[in-house]
Amino acid sequence: MSYIEGESRNQSLLFPEILDDYIIEDNLVRFIDAFVDGLKLEEMGFIHSVPESTGRPPYDPRDLLKLYVYGYINGIRSSRRLERECGRNVEVMWLLRKLRPDFKTIADFRKDNRNAFKGVFRQFTLLCKEMDLLGGELVAIDGSKFKAVNSSDRNFSRGKLERKIKEIEEKIEKYLDEMDRADAQEGEAKEAGAEGLKEKVEKLRERKGRYDELLKELERSGESQISLTDPDSRAMPKTPKGDVSYNVQVAVDSKHHLMVEQEVTNAVIDSSQLFFMAKRAKAMLGKDQLTVVADKGYYHGDEVKACEEAGITPYIQKANTSANTALGLFGKERFVYDPKQDCYRCPAGERLRYHFDSEELGRKIRYYWTTACNTCEIKARCTRNKGFRRITRWVHEDILEQMEERVKANWELMKKRKQIVEHPFGTIKFWNDQRHFLMRRLEKVKAEFSLSTLAYNIKRAINLVGVAKLVAAVS
């Protein structure tokens, strides 16, 4: 059988002498080159990168930024892999004009310029705005957990430390009892047994001492957790095996699913992130009014109120966290508020009148009840208290009630949220295989995610308008 055969490796060939001939006109490296060349990197805080070989001039930050943008677009984040690409990838050779920085120079550039990458993301977002790729009317906000460089074994909460200390104390007590029994023996067996147990006890006491110090550090810092490899990372709920992670936040414009704002935090829940992200998205879009949609995890009265006051209209479904509902009792939603008479109407038709208010966690809370509970036939379905059912109301709860009405009237908008915001996370995590960070400390992982989101937006924009239009827009 005959096969298609390649040419001899020793045959003379006439390759193009000009490197540019290898790069077609709509190759994305042409846009990366034009975009980075148009940035004012010094104003954005970028600094030169000094190569490993002393005495040589530094690399232009533009060249190393181009390398990183190309790498993240193609799922290449490791400095060693980027170094290899410089010597074998024709696109990278063209982009860097055959420069071959070593991996340490490449790694140091990302580390040393960690606070400047966010500006590059914002500059491209502004370009998308100029090209009318952003709608600027509806933004979806969501968060996701990205694994940190810190195993769960090297993360400790107060409860975990106390359990570890208790386990060690029990083991020490057990070994001390065994040492007492060993003392009752005679000869070499006694000495060997006692010596082995003594060594175990010493090791346990050393470990207990380390845990005691970590517990003291938690008390001094006021933090709820401590991580040893990456001190800024935290064990996050809703992650496999309670992975130690960072909480990544994005605001995505609904028109073409482009990200307009992004942030990395170590907050373990999303409830305090709504206003921060919405305000910055609104500023980036340059709008007086903005509609934002988010999931139940962002439902927080203070955050919703802050949004309303800033010209941001939030749509967030309320999570059912009622303890009474979980017990099979009437939830608060069964009590109807009458704003004219400032009272609640209960399922039995009785009025719960206002009695007093109190300050709780910085919020003014009003209390309502009725003495009719004592003779109510359905009291057993309402409360387990011997006295009466109390209803509390935040003084600004009308804002939340208005939002709940908006959500009910625009349920299709809530369904649309998933389509808008989950596309970027899916692309970054699974298409680009960027489920975890490579660097340690919050400021450095922020730089990583700025590059990840920039890469996503560039790829998305190229799919929408093509390389030629993007190059023309920055030329």
Buried (B, 14 or more C-beta within 10 A) or exposed (E): EEEEEEEEEEEEEEEEEEEEEEBEEEBBBBBBBBBBEEBEBEEBBBEBBBBEEEEEEEBBBBBBBBBBBBBBBBBBBEBEBBBBBBEEBEBBBBBBEEBEBBBBBBBBBBBBBBBBBBBBBBBBBBBBBEBEBBBBEBBBBBBBBBBBBBEBEEBBBBEBBEEBBEEBEEBBEEBEEBBEEBEEEEEEEBEEBBEBBBEBBEEBEEBBEEBEEBBEEBEEEEBEBBBBBBBBBBBBEEBEEEBBBBBBBBBBBBBBBBBBBBBBBBBBBBBEBBBBBBBBBBEBBEBEEBBBBBBEBBBBBBBBBBBBEBEBBBBBBEEEEBEBBEEEBBBBEBBEBEEEEEBBBBEBEBEBBBEEEEEEEEEEBBBBBBEBBEEBEEBEBBBEEEEBBBBBBBEBBEBBEEBBEBBEEBEEBBEBBEEBBBBBBEBBBEEBEBBBBBBBBBEBBBBBBBBBBBBBBBBBBBEBBBBEEBBEBBE
